[in-house]
């Protein structure tokens, strides 16, 4: 029978996703057939699966750690925030509805059977399923109808390991406080704990860990030092996007309010000569940027309005006037055009919105979502590119006559007359080493011989070794049932 265990966190962003990826790779090295599972995720950084749906980016990385292609059953419910109070709900890879938070709370009960269906289907023929929780089980106000943490653990009858984050401080309160507020039946599911993100000598926390064990009765699996190469692995949480200083070539990336599919940045930050600077709201786009990259957005029209409110439209015009280059991907591509037409009111009131006007294209937002794993060719160089498309709408106009990619016989993307401003719908294109070098070299950057895919594999192996060194992985795996 397939065994399973659930990793929950004493808060958000305690490192659950990387813990599951590292445990998965460690288990694979032991010869186990492993799969990752997250019942409910919330992220606008989605991955397109081989079975034609979308899941959270973290589960795609975890699938890679397991040596598997990502499939929709690995993350059956994905929430993609569109506003502060509402999100698009993806169920088993496909759009289910757009809901306000209160309405979603009422709908969770009908989603649990779909979640369990995916869990049991995923587990067939496996030795182990590693389940990741979301947020914290200490949010007892959300316990009724829960499908993300203890509600799912109860429904699937899973043991739980609770992870705390010492880097943010108060880890004893995180873990012991969770023990204190949980109802007895949920508390009994937690069999062990671990402490993550310790900076320095982890033995200095031995007394603290012993106190947590005494107060909770849970088994101590260890204290995990900070994993220095975590930044090399694709991040899912928008809070993990940070400036990465490298060399002289600077790429400025405005942090859009609803930034989406920002994994486009991951191969760029791995280039030693490239500095990727995240421009926070309230800051101007830097005058010394070589390239301004406008990333994807879950709410293009709202983010375009915010782009203007920040004054970034003025900064971008100045950047172009100085001879700078611009690349827009997906939502960023749509913003660069002359107009966005939302006739069906998909992103708000129906109407037309003026774009930034740097590409001679018009975007029509349409209800049908494009979801595809895509192979393309970079027309100027002939380099092959593999990526994915995940967007609403179609873009057309004279600028598309200067397409710079082709997908089979279909031209993709648009360029300005001088070629310094480009846009396309294809995410993930910089993961192609040959294209990335050709593109950056053409803008004057020095590139390395780093293979992005090889770097991910090296980092996953290093993460697994890190966990094996500092955590009792044998004890953790023995807890699975």
N, C-alpha and C positions, 0 to 999 in steps of 0.2 A: 504494500500500500504506500501511496505517496505521503511523505511527511511534510509538515509545514510549520513555520514559526513566524511570528509577527514582530517587527521592530517598530516600536512607537517612540515618540519623543516627548520630553517634558515641556516642550514649547515648539514653536515654529522655527525652522532654519537651524536646528541643532545638529544637522549633518546626517539625517536618516538616509537620504538618497545615496550619498557616497558610502555610507556604512553598508547598505544593502549591496551596492556594486562591488565593494571590496570583499564582503563575505561570499558573494556569488562567485567571484573569480577564485577565491581561496578554495571553495567547495569544488569548483570545476577542476582545479589542480589536483584534488584528491580523487578525481575520477567520477564525481557525481553528475547526474543529469539534473540540472537546476533551471528554474525559471523564476523571473521576478513578477510580482503582482502588487498593484496598488488599487484598492477598491474605488477610491475617489481622489482625484487630484484637482488642484486649481492652478492653472498656469496658461499664459498666452504663448508660451514657448513650446509648441507642439511638434511632434514628429509624424510624418506620413508613414504608414505601415505597408508591409508587402501585401496585405489583404485589403488595401484600399481605404483604410480609415485613418484616424488620427488619435494619438495618445500623448501623454506628457513626455517631454524630452528626457526626463530622468529615467523613465522606464525604457526608453530606447537605448540609453547608455547601459543600463543594467542588463538588458537583453544582450548587448554586445559583450558584457563581462561574462555572460553565460555561454557565449558562442552561438547565439540565436539571432534570427531576424526578428524585429519587433512586429507583434501582431496586436490586434485590438483587444483581445482578452487579457492582455497584461495590464490594462488600465481601462476598465469598462465605463467609468464615469469620469469625464473631464469637464471641469468648469472653466470657461474662458471669459474673464470679466470684460464687460463692455462699458459699464458705468460704475459709479461707486456703490450702487445698490442692486445691480442686475448683471447677469452673465448668460452667455450662450451655454447650453447644456448639451454635451456630446455623450451619447450612450452607445457603447460598443462600436465606437469609431464614427458614428454618424450624428448629425445634428438632430436633437430630440425636441428642443424648445429653447426660447429665450425667456428667462424667468427672473423676477425679483427674488431677493433672498428669502422673504417670508413665504412666497409661493413654493420655492424650491424645498423649504423645510417640510411643507405638507406633502410634497411629491416623493420624498425619499423612500417612504414605505413601499411604493410600487416599483422602485428601482432595485431594492434588495434582491428580489428573485433573479433579475438580470445579472447583478453582480455575482451572486452565488453560481449562476450558470457559467459565467466566464471562468470563475475560480476553479470549478470542478472540471471543466473542459480543459483548461490549461494544465491541470495536474495530472491528466491521464498519461501514464507511461513515464512520469518523472520520479526521480528519487526525492526531490526536495523542491518546495515552493517557498520563496522568501517574500513575505508580505510586508509592505511599508505602510505605516499609518500616515495620517495627515494632521497637522496641528498638534494638539495635545488632548489626551483623554481627561485631563483635569478640567476641561471645559464642560462641566457636568450639566450646565444649562442646555447643552446641545445633545445630551445623551439620548433623549427620546427620539426614536427613528434614526439613530446614528448608523451610517454605513461606512464610516471612514476609520474608526478606531475600535472601541470596545463593543459597539453594536455588531460590527462585522466579526470581531474575535469571538463573540458569543455565538453568532449564527453559524460560524465555521468550526467552533470549538477549538480555538487556537491558544497555545501558550504565548506569552508576550515577554519581550525584553524591552526595558525602558531606558532610553538614552538621555543623558543630560549634557548641557553645554556649559563647560566651566569658563569659557572665554568671555561670555557675557556677564559672568559673576553670579553668585547666589546659587550654585549648583546644588548645595545641600538642601536649600529651601525648595528648589525645583522638584527634586526627587522625593524628599520627605513630605513636602506639601501635596504632591500628587497622591502619595499613599494616604494622606490624611483625608482628602476630600472624596476619594473614590468610594462608591458603595462596596460592601463586603464582597459581592460576587465578582465585581470587576477587579478589585484589589487582588483577589485570589488568583486571577489569571496571570499576573505579573510574577514571573519566576526568577528574574535576574535583572541587574542594571549594569550600565557602563557609563563612564564619564568620558566625554569627547572634547577635543580641541584644547588640550592642556599645553601651555607654552612653558618649556623648561623641563626639569627633571620630574617625571611623573611620580617617583617615589616620595616626593615631598607632600603628595596628597594622600599618602597611605592612611594617616589617622582620620582624614575626612571621609575616605571611602569606608573605613571600618565603622565610623559613626552612622553613615547611611545604612549599612548592612544591619547594624544593631537596632536602629529605629524602625526599619521596615521589615526585617526578616528575609530580604531578598539576597540572592547570591551575587557576589561582586565578580563581574567578568573582567574587570581591569579598567585602567585609566589610559586613554589613548592620546599620545602627544599630537600636536598640530602636524598635519600632513602638508609639507611645504609645497608639494607639486599639485595640490588640489586645483589650482588655477589653470593647470594644463588640460583639465577635463571639462567637457561642456557643462555649463551651468544651466539650471532650469529657472531658478528664482531670480526675479528682476533685481532683488536686493544684492545679488552676487555680482552684478555687472559693475566693474570698477576700471578705472584708468590703469593701463598696464604700460609702464615706461620701458621703452626699448631703445632704439637708435634715433637717428636724426629725422627720418621720414615720419611725418605726423598725419594720422587720420583722426579727424574730429567727428564724433558721433553724438548728435543731440539726443538726450534721454527723453524720448517721447512719453507722454503720460500713459499711453496704452501700448507701449513698445511690445512687439511680438516677434517671435522667431529670430531672436538675436544671436542664435548659434552661428549666424554668418560671421560674427566677429571672432569666433574661437580660433580658426586657422591663422588669422591676422595677428593675434596677440602672441602666437607661437613663433613669429618671425623676429629674430633678434634685432634687426635694423629698424623695426617698425614700432612706433609709439601709438597706441590706440587711446585717445583721450575722450572720456565720456563727459559731455558738456551738460552739467546739471541746470535745471531751470533757474533763471536769475543771472546766469553767466552768458556773456556773448560768445559767439563762435570765434575761436582764436584767429587772429590775423595771419599767423604763420603756418596754418594748416596746409598741407599739400593736397589733401583730399578730404572733402566733406562727404560722409556716408550717411544717408538718411535711411534708417532701417524700416522694418515692417511695423505695422500698426494694426491693432484689433479694431480701432475706431478711427478710420482715416480722416473723416471730415472734422471730428472733434479735435484730433491731434493737429490737423492743419490750422485750425483756429488758434490752438495753443501755441503752435510754432510762430504764428504771427504775433500773438500776445507777448511772447518772449523777445520779440524784435529780431528773431533769427532770420526772418525773410530779408530784412535789410542787410544783416551780416552776410547772408548767402549771396546776395547781389554784389556786395563789395568783394567777396571772395572770388566770384566769377570775373569781375572787372579786373582784378589783379592777375588774372591768368590761372586761377586755381581750377581744380577738377572736382566734379560732383558725380556721385553714384547714388541712385535711389533704387531700393529693392522692395518690391511688392507695394506696401502702402506708401513708402517713400517715392517709388516710381509714380504712383498715382498723384501724389502731391506736386510733383515737378511739372505736371502737364498744365494745360491752359484752363481746364474745367473738369469738375467731377459732377456727374448728373446722377442723382438718386431719386428716380421717378417713383419708386415703390416705397420710399420712406424707410429703407432698410436701416439706416444709421440715425434716424431722427425724422423730423418733418420732411416730406417730399420736396424736392427742389434742386437747384443748381448752385454750385459753389465755385467761385473762381480759384483756380490752382495758382501755383507760384509762377507759372508761365515760362519756365526755362526749357521745356520740351514741347514741341508742337503736336501734342496728343490730347485726346479727351477720353475720360474714363466713364463708363456707364456701369453703375453698381446694379447687380442683378442677384436675385435670391439664390440661384444655383451656385453651389460652392465647387470650385475646382480643387480636387485632391489627387495628386499624381506624383509618383516617383518618375523623374524625368532624366533622360540622357540627351545631352545637347552638344553642339560644336561651337567653339568660339571662332567666328568667321575670320577675323583678321589673322589669327595664328594657326587655325586648324586644330587647336588643342581640344581634346575631349573633356567634357564636364558632366558630372553626375550631380543631381540635386533633387529638389522637390518643389512642387507648386501647391500652395494652400491659400486660396484667395477667393473673394467675391468680386465679380465684375470682369469687364473686358476693356481693353485700352486700344484705341485706334487713332489714326491721323497721319499726316505727312511725315512726322518724326519716325514712324514705324518703317518708312521706306529705307531708313538708315539703321535697320536692325543689325545687332552685333552678335547675335546668337542664332542658331537654327536648331529646331527640334524636329528631326526628320526633314520633311519638306516645308515645315512651318517656320517662318521668320519669327524671332522672339526679341523683344526689347526695342528701344528707340534711342536715337542719339541726336545731339544738336548738330548744326551745320559744321562747326569746327571740331566736333568729336570730343570736346572736353566735358560734356554733360551727357550722362547715360542713365538709362533705367531699364529694369527687367523684372519679371515675376519669379525668376528662378532663385530659390534659396539654396544655400549650401555649395555654391559654385566655387568658393575659395578653398574648399577641402580638396579640390583637384590640384595637385602639386604643380603640374606643368602650367596650367592656366594661371594659378596664383603668381608664379614667378614671372610669367610673361606680362601679366597685367601690371604688377608692381614695378618691374624693370622698365616698362614703358612710361611710367610716371617718374622715373628717376630714383627709385628705391633700390637698395642692395638686398638681395635675397639669399637665403641659405639653401643647403641641400636637404633640409629637414623634410621628412615625410610626415604629413599630418596624421595619417592613419597609423603609421608605425609609432608615432609619439603617443597616441591614445593607448595603444596596446602596451607600450612600455610603462605608461603611467598606471594603467589598471593592474599590471603585474606588481608594480612597486607598491600600490595601495594594498593589494592582498598581502604582500610580504610585511608591510607595516602593521596590518591588523594581526597577522600571525605572531609577530614579535611581541606585541603589547597587550593583546586580548587573549582570553582562553577560548579559542575558536572550537576546540574539542567539546568543552562544556556547553557552548552555545548550540552546537549542532546536536548534541545529545538531548537537549531540551525539546527539540522538534518532535512532533507527534502527528 
